[in-house]
Amino acid sequence: MSDHELRVSKIRNGTVIDHVSGGHALNVLSILGIDGSEGLGVSVVMNVPSDRLGLKDVVKVEDRELSQSEVDVISLIAPEATINIIRDFEVVQKNRVDRPESVIGLLSCPNRNCITNDGEPVETKFAVVEDGVRCAYCGTIIRDSLAGHIDPE
């Protein structure tokens, strides 16, 4: 192994999120609701060289496979990401993320006057737009810090 190679141990089972734009790994963890208290093994590599991105981050989460809705939200902050499902140390599934047309029930609207924040039984819905997401009910656009608007449910 040369001095320029990066060595991070393999995981037995779980998910590897590769090709995350440099500096965004912590946002990915926030989207997944991972703060360390849940007891999952997590490896994070940040700002390593990437031919495709210049700099990239890699997130490895042991013993957890992501839902499609989690992958959809990750695609909003890491549109070049690849999701690798690992079972018995082998990659059994590898997919590039696709930006969805909408995100339902995962984000909370920052507009306090939005019907989704009024105690009504209304599930949030955001249309994915070029520079962020737009609330389908009040039109508020979230451009930055999507991870800060993850609905904690």
GUKE-760481 format. One line per 2 residues: number of its first residue (from 1); their letters; for each residue x, y, z of N, C-alpha, C. Coordinates in pm, whole numbers. Example, Ala and Ser with C-alpha at 12.3 -4.5 7.8 and 13.67 -1.06 7.14 Angstrom:
1> as> 1319/-569/780/1230/-450/780/1320/-330/780 ~ 1285/-225/708/1367/-106/714/1290/3/787
REM end
This chain:
1> ms> 85/-118/0/0/0/0/89/124/0 ~ 65/217/-92/147/337/-98/102/438/7
3> dh> 183/540/28/151/643/127/28/724/87 ~ -10/717/-42/-121/799/-90/-254/726/-88
5> el> -256/597/-51/-381/523/-47/-451/546/86 ~ -580/542/81/-662/561/199/-709/425/248
7> rv> -696/399/375/-737/268/426/-844/285/532 ~ -961/237/501/-1073/234/595/-1123/91/594
9> sk> -1143/34/712/-1177/-108/716/-1312/-136/652 ~ -1324/-256/598/-1449/-301/537/-1553/-322/646
11> ir> -1681/-311/606/-1787/-342/700/-1853/-474/658 ~ -1903/-547/756/-1966/-676/728/-2101/-655/662
13> ng> -2185/-570/721/-2319/-543/671/-2349/-395/690 ~ -2422/-337/595/-2461/-197/610/-2460/-125/477
15> tv> -2433/5/485/-2439/92/368/-2314/178/360 ~ -2259/190/240/-2151/284/214/-2206/389/118
17> id> -2196/514/159/-2239/626/75/-2112/693/26 ~ -2084/676/-103/-1960/724/-163/-1991/842/-255
19> hv> -1889/916/-289/-1900/1030/-382/-1993/1139/-330 ~ -1987/1163/-200/-2057/1276/-139/-1966/1397/-160
21> sg> -2021/1509/-202/-1940/1630/-223/-1860/1660/-96 ~ -1734/1698/-115/-1645/1725/-2/-1706/1818/100
23> gh> -1700/1777/226/-1750/1859/335/-1895/1836/371 ~ -1965/1744/304/-2108/1723/329/-2139/1594/406
25> al> -2039/1519/450/-2064/1393/520/-2146/1414/647 ~ -2120/1521/720/-2196/1543/844/-2342/1575/815
27> nv> -2369/1639/701/-2508/1662/661/-2577/1530/629 ~ -2505/1437/567/-2561/1305/537/-2596/1235/669
29> ls> -2507/1240/766/-2536/1178/895/-2657/1242/961 ~ -2669/1373/949/-2785/1443/1005/-2914/1398/938
31> il> -2912/1385/806/-3029/1339/732/-3071/1200/780 ~ -2974/1117/810/-3002/981/854/-3036/974/1003
33> gi> -3028/1088/1071/-3060/1090/1213/-2954/1023/1298 ~ -2832/1019/1247/-2723/953/1319/-2642/1059/1393
35> dg> -2641/1045/1527/-2562/1138/1608/-2465/1065/1701 ~ -2460/933/1690/-2371/854/1773/-2440/784/1887
37> se> -2557/833/1925/-2627/775/2041/-2697/644/2009 ~ -2715/613/1881/-2788/492/1843/-2702/366/1845
39> gl> -2572/381/1862/-2484/266/1876/-2438/201/1748 ~ -2467/262/1632/-2421/207/1505/-2273/237/1485
41> gv> -2203/145/1421/-2066/174/1381/-2069/265/1260 ~ -2001/377/1266/-2001/474/1157/-1857/516/1129
43> sv> -1820/514/1001/-1690/566/957/-1717/682/863 ~ -1643/789/883/-1657/907/798/-1519/946/748
45> vm> -1508/963/617/-1385/1012/555/-1423/1140/483 ~ -1350/1247/511/-1387/1376/452/-1272/1437/372
47> nv> -1313/1501/264/-1221/1580/181/-1101/1501/131 ~ -1130/1383/73/-1024/1304/11/-1030/1325/-140
49> ps> -919/1308/-210/-918/1333/-355/-1015/1244/-432 ~ -1080/1304/-533/-1172/1232/-618/-1157/1283/-761
51> dr> -1141/1191/-856/-1131/1233/-995/-1259/1302/-1041 ~ -1374/1253/-995/-1503/1305/-1041/-1541/1436/-972
53> lg> -1510/1448/-841/-1560/1562/-763/-1453/1660/-717 ~ -1326/1627/-739/-1220/1709/-680/-1192/1658/-540
55> lk> -1284/1686/-448/-1279/1632/-313/-1411/1562/-283 ~ -1403/1451/-210/-1525/1379/-177/-1522/1334/-32
57> dv> -1640/1299/18/-1656/1237/149/-1713/1098/127 ~ -1689/1010/224/-1744/875/223/-1801/849/362
59> vk> -1922/793/366/-1986/760/493/-2019/611/492 ~ -1973/539/595/-2004/397/610/-2087/380/737
61> ve> -2202/315/722/-2291/292/836/-2311/142/848 ~ -2267/86/960/-2277/-58/981/-2417/-97/1024
63> dr> -2460/-213/977/-2586/-275/1019/-2710/-190/992 ~ -2705/-111/885/-2823/-33/845/-2826/-17/695
65> el> -2941/-51/635/-2963/-26/493/-3061/89/481 ~ -3037/179/387/-3117/301/376/-3249/274/306
67> sq> -3351/350/348/-3480/345/278/-3469/431/153 ~ -3561/411/59/-3561/491/-63/-3583/638/-30
69> se> -3666/668/69/-3690/809/103/-3564/873/159 ~ -3483/799/236/-3357/854/285/-3261/879/168
71> vd> -3256/787/75/-3171/804/-44/-3216/927/-123 ~ -3348/946/-134/-3400/1062/-208/-3352/1193/-146
73> vi> -3356/1203/-14/-3312/1327/51/-3161/1343/38 ~ -3086/1235/51/-2940/1243/32/-2909/1295/-107
75> sl> -2988/1255/-207/-2962/1299/-344/-2972/1450/-360 ~ -3045/1515/-271/-3061/1661/-281/-2933/1733/-240
77> ia> -2857/1676/-146/-2733/1742/-104/-2610/1676/-163 ~ -2626/1555/-216/-2513/1482/-275/-2557/1415/-405
79> pe> -2581/1497/-509/-2638/1443/-634/-2547/1345/-708 ~ -2419/1337/-674/-2326/1245/-739/-2304/1118/-657
81> at> -2372/1106/-545/-2346/995/-452/-2381/859/-511 ~ -2308/759/-465/-2343/621/-493/-2373/554/-360
83> in> -2474/468/-362/-2517/396/-242/-2481/249/-262 ~ -2397/197/-176/-2353/58/-184/-2409/-18/-64
85> ii> -2486/-123/-91/-2538/-209/15/-2439/-324/33 ~ -2397/-345/157/-2295/-446/188/-2360/-557/271
87> rd> -2337/-682/230/-2380/-798/308/-2265/-898/308 ~ -2227/-945/426/-2114/-1038/440/-1990/-988/367
89> fe> -1957/-862/387/-1838/-796/334/-1840/-776/182 ~ -1949/-810/115/-1957/-796/-31/-2059/-690/-70
91> vv> -2029/-615/-177/-2125/-519/-232/-2231/-600/-307 ~ -2355/-597/-258/-2461/-673/-323/-2550/-584/-409
93> qk> -2538/-454/-388/-2617/-360/-468/-2542/-227/-471 ~ -2533/-167/-588/-2466/-39/-604/-2550/47/-696
95> nr> -2590/163/-646/-2676/252/-725/-2631/396/-710 ~ -2639/470/-820/-2623/615/-813/-2757/672/-771
97> vd> -2752/781/-698/-2877/842/-654/-2944/913/-771 ~ -3076/922/-766/-3154/1000/-862/-3232/1103/-784
99> rp> -3227/1227/-833/-3305/1331/-766/-3453/1305/-792 ~ -3533/1296/-687/-3676/1274/-705/-3745/1403/-749
101> es> -3868/1390/-797/-3945/1509/-832/-4004/1574/-708 ~ -4029/1492/-604/-4082/1547/-480/-4033/1464/-362
103> vi> -4041/1525/-244/-4004/1459/-119/-4124/1473/-26 ~ -4178/1360/19/-4301/1362/99/-4273/1309/238
105> gl> -4314/1388/339/-4310/1342/477/-4175/1338/544 ~ -4070/1387/480/-3936/1379/540/-3882/1512/589
107> ls> -3922/1620/526/-3872/1751/562/-3981/1830/634 ~ -3940/1921/720/-4037/2010/783/-4025/2148/720
109> cp> -4136/2216/703/-4137/2349/643/-4094/2452/747 ~ -4001/2541/711/-3957/2643/806/-4057/2756/827
111> nr> -4160/2764/742/-4261/2869/754/-4357/2833/868 ~ -4352/2909/976/-4437/2880/1093/-4586/2888/1059
113> nc> -4622/2963/956/-4763/2978/918/-4811/2873/819 ~ -4723/2784/775/-4762/2679/681/-4859/2583/749
115> it> -4956/2533/673/-5056/2441/728/-4991/2316/787 ~ -4873/2279/738/-4806/2160/791/-4754/2181/933
117> nd> -4747/2306/978/-4700/2338/1113/-4813/2382/1204 ~ -4937/2358/1164/-5055/2409/1236/-5127/2299/1313
119> ge> -5061/2187/1334/-5125/2078/1408/-5225/2000/1326 ~ -5237/2031/1197/-5329/1959/1109/-5263/1828/1065
121> pv> -5344/1727/1035/-5287/1599/990/-5248/1604/842 ~ -5155/1693/810/-5111/1713/672/-4965/1672/662
123> et> -4936/1579/574/-4799/1536/554/-4726/1638/466 ~ -4603/1670/503/-4528/1768/423/-4498/1713/285
125> kf> -4494/1804/189/-4460/1767/53/-4381/1882/-8 ~ -4266/1848/-62/-4180/1947/-125/-4150/1906/-267
127> av> -4162/2000/-359/-4122/1977/-498/-3972/2007/-506 ~ -3900/1923/-576/-3757/1945/-595/-3740/2043/-710
129> ve> -3674/2156/-681/-3647/2258/-781/-3495/2268/-799 ~ -3453/2342/-898/-3311/2346/-934/-3221/2383/-817
131> dg> -3263/2479/-735/-3174/2527/-629/-3222/2491/-488 ~ -3305/2388/-476/-3351/2347/-343/-3481/2270/-352
133> vr> -3567/2291/-251/-3700/2229/-251/-3803/2335/-216 ~ -3926/2320/-271/-4033/2418/-250/-4152/2349/-186
135> ca> -4201/2405/-76/-4317/2350/-8/-4438/2356/-101 ~ -4507/2243/-113/-4623/2235/-201/-4742/2314/-147
137> yc> -4741/2346/-19/-4855/2415/43/-4838/2566/50 ~ -4719/2613/90/-4703/2758/108/-4602/2820/13
139> gt> -4528/2736/-60/-4433/2788/-158/-4296/2825/-103 ~ -4274/2809/28/-4144/2840/85/-4036/2752/22
141> ii> -3925/2813/-13/-3814/2739/-73/-3702/2726/29 ~ -3654/2603/45/-3536/2578/128/-3420/2560/31
143> rd> -3321/2647/42/-3207/2640/-49/-3083/2581/17 ~ -3063/2613/143/-2944/2567/213/-2984/2485/335
145> sl> -2894/2406/383/-2911/2333/508/-3037/2247/511 ~ -3056/2165/408/-3171/2074/409/-3168/1983/530
147> ag> -3048/1947/573/-3036/1856/687/-3100/1916/812 ~ -3102/2048/822/-3164/2113/938/-3315/2109/937
149> hi> -3374/2061/828/-3520/2057/816/-3574/1915/810 ~ -3494/1817/849/-3540/1679/850/-3645/1664/959
151> dp> -3758/1609/924/-3865/1587/1020/-3822/1474/1114 ~ -3821/1499/1245/-3766/1402/1339/-3848/1275/1357
153> e> -3962/1262/1294/-4045/1144/1314/-3981/1028/1252
REM end
